[in-house]
Amino acid sequence: MDMPWFDSGFFPLFLAPMAGVTDPIFRTLCKELGADVMVTEFVSADGILADWKHNKRYVEFEQSHRPIGVQLFGANSQQLGKAAHIVVHEQHPDFIDINCGCPVPKVVGKNGGSSLLKDLSLLASIVREVVNAVGDFVPVSVKMRIGWDNTSINALETCRILENEGVSMVTIHGRTRSQQYSGNANWDIIEQCAQNISIPVVGNGDVNSAVRVETIHNNTAVRGVMIGRAAMTNPWIFQETRFLLDHGYLPPQKTLEEKWQLIIRHSRMALESGRYGNELHTMKFMRTRLVAYTKGFPNARELRSKLVRIASLHDLEALAHSNV
C-alpha cells in the first residue's frame, strides 16, 4: 500500500518515536515546527491485548498530528496481528510501524525490538501476520537497525524479506544493537539498502542538522530522514531543514528569547494537560526535557543545575527572564 507522503518526490522529515519523549505534547510542537510524519512512542502488543483501556493512552494522538503511525513491539506474530487490528479499528492511524530496532534490555530480553534481527524467520512471520491483519486498511512499516552486532550485519537481507512480506516502508537506524547509541551511524549500509529495494527507505542516525539532511537528500537514494535525539535539543531542526531544502540557504537562527518562549510553552502545555499529575510531578517529569533544550545556551552548566531542581512553572519563568 502506498504512502502518500512520498508522492511527487517529496522528501519527508519524520519525528522518531522516543519513549518518554515523543508524547502528544511534544508531537504537537514538532508538527508546528515542520515535522511531516510522526510515530507514537512504542507500545507492547501484549499490553494492548491485556488491557486496552489502560494502554490505549500510549497510542492516542491529535488529528493535527497526521500523518502518524502507531509503533508496536513484541515477539509473537499472532499477538502483534491482533494488537494491530485493535489499534487500526479503534484509533485509525495512518500506518502501523513494527519495532525491530529498540536496543534496550527489557525489550530485547523478551525477544522483541532489535533481537528480531537475530531471527529473520520470526520477523517475517510477524510482518506477514500484521500485513494480513491490517494491510487492507493501512500501510505497514518497520523500523530496524543494520544488525545485531558487527559480525552479523544483515540489513539488506532483512530489507528484502520485509519487502517480500508486503512492508510499504523501512526506516533504518545505521547502528547495530550492540552499538546502542555510540559510535557513528553507518550510512553506507543504509544507502546500500535504499539502492537495492523498491520500497522507500528512510534513514535514521546522526541526523543532527539541516545541512546534514541536505547532504543526504542530494547524495543518496534515501527517500526521507527520521530525526530523533537532535529534535530533543533543537526541535526547530524541522523548520530549518525544510527552509534549506526549499530555498537553498539556512534561515536566521532562533534567538535565545524565542527558544525560552518554546520551553515555557512546552511546560505550560504539559501542566495544562494534566497528563503527568500535579504541578510538582509535571515539572519533575519535564526536568530532563528542559535540560536537553538548553544545550548550547550561555551558562548552560549553571542552568542545568537549576533546572534539575525546578518545581513550578513560575520558577521556570523567573529563570527564563533572568537568562534572556
HUVEN-V317933 format. One record per backbone hydrogen bond with DSSP energy under -1.0 kcal/mol. NH is the residue of the N-H (numbers start at 1). CO is the residue of the C=O. Records with the same first field share a line. If there is no record, write none. Layout:
NH: CO, CO
This chain:
6: 3
7: 4
9: 6
10: 7
14: 225
15: 37
16: 227
21: 18
22: 18
23: 21
27: 23
28: 24
29: 25
30: 26
31: 27
32: 28
33: 29
34: 31
35: 30
36: 13
37: 13
38: 67
40: 69
43: 71
45: 73
48: 44
49: 45
50: 46
51: 47
55: 51
56: 52
58: 55
59: 56
65: 62
66: 63
69: 38
70: 95
72: 97
73: 43
80: 76
81: 77
82: 78
83: 79
84: 80
85: 81
86: 82
87: 83
88: 84
89: 85
90: 86
91: 87
94: 68
96: 139
97: 70
98: 141
99: 72
100: 143
107: 104
108: 104
109: 105
110: 107
111: 108
112: 107
114: 102
115: 112
116: 113
117: 114
118: 115
119: 116
123: 119
124: 120
125: 121
126: 122
127: 123
128: 124
129: 125
130: 126
131: 127
132: 128
133: 129
134: 130
135: 131
137: 134
138: 134
141: 96
142: 169
143: 98
144: 171
146: 175
152: 149
154: 146
158: 154
159: 155
160: 156
161: 157
162: 158
163: 159
164: 160
165: 161
166: 163
167: 162
168: 140
170: 200
171: 142
172: 202
173: 144
174: 204
177: 147
178: 148
180: 177
182: 179
186: 174
187: 185
190: 186
191: 187
192: 188
193: 189
194: 190
195: 191
202: 170
203: 224
204: 172
208: 206
213: 209
214: 210
215: 211
216: 212
217: 213
218: 214
219: 215
220: 216
223: 201
225: 12
226: 203
227: 14
231: 228
233: 229
234: 230
237: 234
238: 235
240: 236
241: 237
242: 238
243: 239
244: 240
245: 241
246: 242
247: 243
248: 244
259: 255
260: 256
261: 257
262: 258
263: 259
264: 260
265: 261
266: 262
267: 263
268: 264
269: 265
270: 266
271: 267
272: 268
273: 269
282: 278
283: 279
284: 280
285: 281
286: 282
290: 286
291: 287
292: 288
293: 289
294: 290
295: 292
297: 294
300: 297
303: 299
304: 300
305: 301
306: 302
307: 303
308: 304
309: 306
310: 307
316: 312
317: 313
318: 314
319: 315
320: 316
321: 317
322: 318
323: 320
